Structure formats: structure tokens, C-alpha cells
């Protein structure tokens, strides 16, 4: 069972806010330089998110 995690207020107002702003800025930069649609940015973020998703192992029957 996974423990629930939450950022504390200091983290939310510090590193989390900073990282969020940087991600938005970089996605806007990507769109400006490539003229890609929002859907392409979403697809890229989905691939990135999948690197942090828990790995599910399937057992062979």
C-alpha cells in the first residue's frame, strides 16, 4: 500500500510553484518555436508523466 504524500505549504510556495512556472514557460516556448498545437504539448507531457507512473508488472499465467 502506498502512503499518501502532500507537499507542505513551504514547498508549495517555493519549489513546486517554481517548477510549475518553468514547465508552463518551456511548453509555451516549444509552441512558439515549433508552432505545434496544444494537443502535441499534452501528448509530450503525457509521455513525461508516464516516466513517473508506477510500474505495473503482469504475471504470466
Residue, then its C-alpha position, 0 to 999 in steps of 0.5 A: x500500500x502506498x502512503x499518501x504524500x502532500x507537499x507542505x505549504x513551504x514547498x508549495x510556495x517555493x519549489x513546486x510553484x517554481x517548477x510549475x512556472x518553468x514547465x508552463x514557460x518551456x511548453x509555451x516556448x516549444x509552441x512558439x518555436x515549433x508552432x505545434x498545437x496544444x494537443x502535441x504539448x499534452x501528448x509530450x507531457x503525457x509521455x513525461x508523466x508516464x516516466x513517473x507512473x508506477x510500474x505495473x508488472x503482469x504475471x504470466x499465467 
